[in-house]
Amino acid sequence: AGTSGKPVTWQFDLGYSMVQGKPGDVFKDGYTLGFGAVVRTFPKAPLAWRFDMTYDWWDVNKNGIPDLGISVDDGDGSQWALRSGIQYEAHGDKVKFAGGVGVGGYRLHADLTEEVLLPGYICDPYWYWLCYPGLVPGNIIVADNTLTKFGYYATAGIVIPLDHSDFFVEAQYHWVNVENYYQTLPIIFGWRF
């Protein structure tokens, strides 16, 4: 039962992502979405290689942005991560513990926007979609930054074997080496097949 003994398993996960450190003042909690693989070079051993690619997204908490003389209505932050590490997973057909550690590359992007009126076209559905020039609401980007940095991660969770796949719940901790560093704490639900 489950994926115990398979040399390669694929996994898909999604969950809730919390930002800690200084960026936690600016970003609200968001979501995470991931895809990866677990490779067991020795299928009967409890250690395996784990590879993940994930995307995290957070909305801006505009009350947490310092007053720098600009007006900010909205914004968001996102993170792409490509990680690899070692995973421990007990064998068996019952609920079991899994945990791991590893390193990765993290590409971080954040922007702040302000809603303004911009020249554009208005197409009125009540007048047969007749379009005419006018002012329409739109966003301008007032701040934008992208970084690629190195980081570490640790995971701990439980694996529930199913017929030919596994369901897992996992807490993750990510530490990314930005100026004052920041951490993310995703809680994910996943399926391994």
N, C-alpha and C positions, 0 to 999 in steps of 0.2 A: 504494500500500500504506500501511497505517497510517492515522493521522488527519491527516497533513500536508495542508494546504490547506483543511481544513474550517473554516468560520467559528466554530463553537461545538462544543466537545467536553465531555462529562461525564466525571467520574472518580470512582472509588471506591478507597479505600486502607485498609490496616491494617498494624500493625507494633508494634515494641518501643519503649517510651518511657522514657527515663532522666531523672531529676530531678537537677539540680546546684545548687550554692549551699547555703545553710543548710537549706532543705527537703530536700536530698539526704541529710542526716543522719537525718531522721525517716521518709522514704518509701523503700520498696523500688522498684525499677524495675517498670514495669507495661506496659500496652498502649495503643494509640491506634487510633481508627477514624475515618475521614473520608469526606466527600463534597464534591464541588465541580465547578467548570467552568473551562474556559480559553476565553476569547473573543478571537478574532483579528480586530481591526477591519480589518486589511489582511492577507488570508490568505497572501500571499507573503512578508510581512515576518517576521523571526525573533522579534520582540517581540509579546507578547500580555498581556492582562489575566487574572489568575488570582484566583478566588474559592474559598475553602475554609470549610467548617464541620467542626470536629473535636471528638471527645470523647476525653479521656485519663483513665485510672484507675490509681491506685497504692495498694498496701497499705501499712499502717504498719509500720515497723521499731520494735517496742516497746523494743528496746535503745537506740535513739537518742533516746528521749523523756527530757527532763530530769526528775529526781525533784522533783515539786512537791507531794508529800504525797498524791497520788491514785493509785489502782491502775488501770492500763490493760492490758486484755487484747488489744484489737484496735482497728481504726479504718481509715479509708481517706481518700484524697484524690482529687478529680476536677477536671477542667477542661473547660469548654466554650469553644471559641474560634471567632470569626467573623473571617476575615482576607481582605485583598485586597492585591494587589501586581502587580508587573511580572514576567513570566517570559520568559526568553530560551530559545529552542529552535531548534537548527539544522534546516534542511530536509533532506529526503532520505528514502530508503527503507532506509537502513542504520542500525545502532546509532548514537545521537547523544547529545550532551551537552545537559542542560537545567539551568538555574539561575534563581533569582529572589530578589527582596527585596520586603518589604511591611510593612504595619502591621495591627494588629487589636485587637479587644476580647477579653479573656480573663476568664471567670467561674470563679473558683476556690472550691472547697468542701472542707473537711476536717472530720472528726470523730474523736473518740476514744471508745471504748466499754469497758465492763467487764461481764463476765458475772456475773449474780447469780441468785438464786432468787426468782421472782415468783409471786404467787397466780394460779392459772389452772385449767384442766381437763385431766385425763388421760383419754384414751379408749383403753381396752385392747382390742386386736384379738382377744385370746384369749378374751374374755368378751363376744362379740357386739357389740363397740364400745360397751360400757357406759361412760359418762363419769361421773366424779366429781371434786369439787374437790381440789386439791392444789397443791404447789409445783412449778413447772416452770422450767427454765433459760431465761433471756432476757438481753437486753443493755440496759443503760442508757447513755445518752449523757452522758459526763462533760465533754466539751468539743466545741464546734461553732462553725465560723466560715465565712462566705461573703464574698467580695470580688469586685468587678468592676474590672478594671484595664486599662490600655493597654499594648501591647507591640509589639515588632518581630520580624521573622523573616527568615531567609535559607535558601535551599535549594540543593542541588547533587545531581545524579544523572544516570542514563543512561536513555534511552528506547529500547525495542526495538520497532520497528514489526511488527505482525502483518498479517493480511489486511485487515481493516477496522477495526482497533483498535490500541492500543498497550499494552505492558506496561512499567512503569517501576519503578525502584528509586531511592530518594531518601533522602538524609540531610538533616535539618532542624535548625535552631538557632533557638530561641525565647527571647527575653529579655523578661521581664514586670516591670513597674514596681511591685513590692511593696516594703515598708519597706526591706529590704536587697536587694531584687530576687532573682529566681530565674530559672533557665534550665532548659529542657527540650531534650533531644536525641533526637527520635524518628528511627528508621530504618524507613522504610515501603516496602511493596510495593503497587503499584497497577495498576489497569486503566483505561484511558481509551478511550471509545467515542464 
